[in-house]
């Protein structure tokens, strides 16, 4: 499980994109990353919506208040 707080999303877009990509790859235990467009859409959804659950690359992404939890589907 990875926990990302609000300070993580204050970084530049490139840092956020690469970090989330690596976290998804590590949690899902796959060789390939999810598509870049999907990751970009996920970042936009996290920044705009208040509270939701998403799935991407065999991972659950849940936003509660200003904290994002990333866990494996298994």
Helices and strands as residue ranges (DSSP letters): E 2-4, G 8-10, H 13-28, H 36-48, E 52-55, E 59-64, E 67-72
